[in-house]
């Protein structure tokens, strides 16, 4: 009889728990659907993707995220190769080993945004005054200048610079996966995983001088170059702090724009359980007929009782803009009552403005409804966070 080996058993157990699919080994998920959610004439472009994960072993819960491994636009890659003045099939050596320059630029490096390393090289080693002044100036000015510009723009700032491919690549960041909230319920959408990506596009500006449109690496990859039947590399990121509470607990969901994604998953999942918890959804869109995401589906879920309360802010349908934070304020008494009785409030979406405005609106609600001063209201907000009654997934 072989003696037990506790060390080996622990190692085996850890290996069994280790996810099979990861950043280094993404799962090739087949695209089943890739459709436009927003109207063609909307100012926003949001898509709905359904990925086949049947048999992959990938398991997720509502609130988790999926990471998509993008590929850069071949036309941009060709323009960079042409600017470098070498053939695209030139073999280069990098951290991944030997591969062609074209392959490296498509799959290995960030080229759709401004590289801080390349900026620093242009300012210090190449003496490009414009870049040096930007780096020495206000950070907000640099961010504004950088928005929409890409690596080809940086190369063109110094027409006399013709780096070797290896020298150029050394100034770039590795291409990383983009993370999206999962918008499906594993109980309802079995064997599939849904995501709701917004497409980032920067239309050509006069001061760029070349008439090129630019776009986000992953979002334009999914929108323009991925069709049903194609595969995309994915792996999961659990988000335990953003999972559903017990089925009998009330929840308030605040998700304007693509922030609705995890709440679509929440609502479908809760519709399948036997709990008595109520579901209140706040959503925000510019216009009802153009960019109210999943509008038909949300309306049906509301009519069927899966969504007990549905409030949508349409910011551009009246003279004065109305946002989700304004809707929260208009329901202050009821929101405070739900929170006081143990409801969990979730916020998902943009961190820059929306999340801050929602935080301020909730603080004001607590202050006014509970009769507290500013300091006490903020302390109560912190208590709600610590107790898991106020949960945010912002980006």
N, C-alpha and C positions, 0 to 999 in steps of 0.2 A: 504494500500500500504506500502511495506517495504521500509524504508529509505535506500538510497545508503550508502555503507560502503567503502570509498576510500582505507582504509588500507587493507581490505580484498581483494579488487579488484587488488591492486598492488601485494599482496602476491600470488593470483591466477595466475596473469600474469607471475610472475617470475617462478612459478611452471610449467606453461605451456611451458616456454622456456627451462627449465632444461632438459638436455638430459636424455632419458629413460635408455640408456645403458651407463655404466661407468666402471671405475676400479673396483668398488665394485659389479657391476652388468653387466658383459660383455654379449654381445649377442652371443648365440650359433649358429654360422654360419656353414652351411653345406658345406663341400668341394666338389666342382663339378669337379675340375681338379687339379692334382698335378703332373707336368711333369718336366723333366730335360731340362734346356735350353742349358747348355754347353755340349760339346761332352763328352762321357764317359771317354776318355783318356786325358781330359783337366786337368791342374793343379788346376783349379778353379771348384767349384761346385755351380751352381746357378739354382734355381728352379722357375717355374711359377705356382702360385696357383690362382685358381678362386673360390671365395666364394659366396655362395648364400645369398643375403641380402634382397631378395624380401619380402615385407610385414613387414620388421623390423622397418621401420621409419628412418633408418640411411640414412642421406643425406650428400654427400661430394662434393667437388669441386676439379678439377685437382690441385695438389700441396699440398693437405691435406695428413695426415698420418693416418695409422691404427695401433692400439696397439694389439698385440697378447699375450694372457695369456698362457704361456708354462706349460708343465708338465715335471718333471725330469725323467731321464732314470731309469726304474725299476731295471736294473742290478747294477747300481751305488748305488741306494738306498739300495739294498739287501746287497751289500758289506759293506756299512757304518753300517747298522744294525748288521751285523755279527761282525764287528770290535768292536762295542759297547758291544756285548755279551749279548744282551737281545732279546726276541722274537719281531718280527715285529708287532705283534698285541698288544704289550704293549700300554696301554692307557696313553696318556700324556695330560697335560693341558697347553695350551698356549693362546695367545691373541685371537685365534679363538674358544676357548672353549676346550672341550675334544674330542680327536680323537686318532686314532692309530698312533704309531711312523712312520710306513710306509706311511700312508696317509699324515702326516705332512711333511715328507721329499720329497714326490712326488709333493705336491701341495703348500707347504708353505714356503720353505726356499731355498736360493741360495746355491747350493752345487757343481756347476761346475766350480767355480772360488775360488780364495783365499779370505777368510774372514779376513778383517783387525782386527776385534775383536778377532778372534781365534788366529791370529798371535800374537797379543799383550798378550793374555793370556799365550800362549806357552813361550813367551820371559820373561814375568815378574813373573807369578805365577808358571810356570813349570820349568823355568830356562834352556830352550833349547838354547844352545849357538849359534848354527847356525842361528836361527831366531833372536836372540838378536843382533848379528853382522849385519845381513841384515837390521834390522830396524834402527840401528845406522849409517849405511853406506850411500852410494850414492843412491838416489831415483831410478836412472836409473838401477842400479844393482838389486834392489828389483823388479822392474817391469819386468826385463828380467827373473829373477828367477821365478817369479809368473806366467809368461805366460804359459798356458797349464796345470798348476797344479790345483788341486781341493781340496775339503775339506777332502777327504779320505787321500790324501797325507799329509795334515797337521796332521791328527790324527796319522798317522804312524811315524811322527817325534819323538813321545814319546811313545814307546811301553809299558811303565809302567803306562800310564794314562788311566784309565777306568772310564770316567765321567758318571754320570747318564744321561739319555736322556734329562731331563729338563736342566741340567747344560750345556750339549753340545749344545742344541738348542739355549740357551741364548746367545751363542757366534756367532750366524749366522745372516745374514741379511735376511729380508723377500724376497720371490721370487717376482720379479716385471715383468710386461709386457714388451715386446720388441717392439720397434716402427719401422715401415717400411713405406717408401713412397708408396703411392697408385699409381699403374701403369695402371689404367683404367680410362676411361672417362665415367661419368654418362650419357652423352647423347648417347654414342655409345654402351656401355656395360651395358645396363639397367638391373637393378635388381641384378647386381653382383658387386663384388669388387675384383680387382686383386692385387697381390703383387709379388715381385721379390726378395726373400731372398737368400743371399749367405750363404752357409753352412760352419760353422766354425768347422774345425777338427784339432786336434793336434795328430799327429801320435806318437806312443810310442818312447821314447828316452832312450838311455842306462843309462843315469844318473838318470832316474826316478826309475829304478830298478825293475819294476813289469810287464813290457810288456803290460801295458794297453794303449789303445787309449783313448783320451779325446775329448770332443766336446762342443760347445756352447749349452746352455740350450734350447733356442727357435729354433735355426736353425736346430739342429739335431732332435728335436721333430717334426718339420715340414717335414724334409727330410726322417726320418726313421720310424716314428711311426704314421703318419697321412696319410690316404688314402682317395680316393673319397668315399663319403658317411659318413665319420666321421664328427664330429663337432669340431670347435675351438672357444674359447671365444675371442671376439674382442670388441673394442670400438674405437671411432674416436678422433683424435686431429686435429682441424683446424689449418691451417698455412696461415693466411691472408697475411702475408708478402711475400708469394711465389705463389700467384695466378696469373692467366693470366691478361695481360693488355687489353685495348680495342682492338676489332678485327682488327682495321686498323693499329695497332702498330706493327712494326717489332720486332722479338725476336731472340736472340742468346742463344742457350742452350749448356752448357758444362757439359757433364755427362759421364765420363769413368766408366767402370764396371757397378755395380748396380745403379750408379748415373743416368743411363738412365731411371730409373723407372718413375719419374714424367714427364719426357719429352715424353715418350710414351703416357701418358695421355694428355699432352699438344697438341701433334700433332693430335691425334684423335679428340680432342675437337675442335681444330681450323679448321679441315677439314669439320666440320659441320656448321660453321658460315659463314656469308656473307661478312666477312671483307677482306681487301686487304693486311693485314699485312703479311710480309714474315717470313718464319721459317728457321733458320739456325742451324743445329745440329752438334755438335762436340762430338764424342764418342771415347772411348779408349778401346782396348782389347789387350791381348797378341798375339793371333794368329787368323787370319780370320776364319779358318775352325774349330776352337776349342771353342772359347769363345766370338765371336761377338754376343752379346745378341740381340735377335729379328731380326737377320740379314735379313731373308726373308721378314719379315713384313716391316722393315725399307726401304729395297730396293724397294718394291712395293709402299710404301708411297712416296718415292722420285720420282719414275717414274710417279706416278699419280699427282705430284705437291703439295702434302700436305706438303712435306719437300722440300723447294726451294734449299737449299744447304745441302749436307751431306758430312762431312769430318771425317774419322776414322783413328786414330793412332794405328797401330799394333806394339807394342813395341818390340816384340821378332822375327820379321820376317826379320831383317837385323842386321848387326854386331853392329851398333850403335843404342841404344834404342831411340825410338821416342814416346813422350807422347803428350797429348792434349795441354799442354802448349807450346810445340814446334810448333804444328799446328797453334795455335793462332798467334805466332810470324811470321809464313810464310804468314799469311793473314792480316798483320798489317794495311795496308792502307785501305782495305775494312772494317775491323772491326771498325776502327776509324771513317770511313765515316758513317757507320750504327749508331754508338753511337752518333755522332755529329747530326744526323738527328732524334734522339729521340728513337732509339731502346732500348729495355730492355734486359740486359744480365743476364742470370741465371747460377748458378754453383751448382751442386749437387754431393756429394761424400765424399771421405775421407778427413778429415780436416788436418791430420798430414803433408802430403806432397803435395798431388795434389792441394788442395785449396790454399796452400801457393804459389806453383809454378804458378798457374793460376793468382793469385793476382799480383805476380811479373811480369809476362808476360804482363798483362794488363797495369800495371804502366809503363812499358818500352814502350809499344805501344803508350800510351798517351804522354809520354815524347818525344819520337822521332817524332811522327806525328804532334804534336802541337808545337814542338820546345820549350819545357819547361825544367826547371831545376828539380832536384829531389824533392825538397820541393813543388814546384808548381804542379808537376805531382801527388804527394800524395794528395795534397789538392783537385785536380780535381777528384781523386778517391773517396774521401770523399763526394764531391758534388754529384757524381753519386749515391752513396749509399743513401744520404739524399733525393735525388729526386726520388728514387725508380727505377733507371735505372741499378743498380747493386745489384742483390739479390742472397743470398747464403743460401743453406740448406746443411750444412756439419756436419759430425759426426765422 
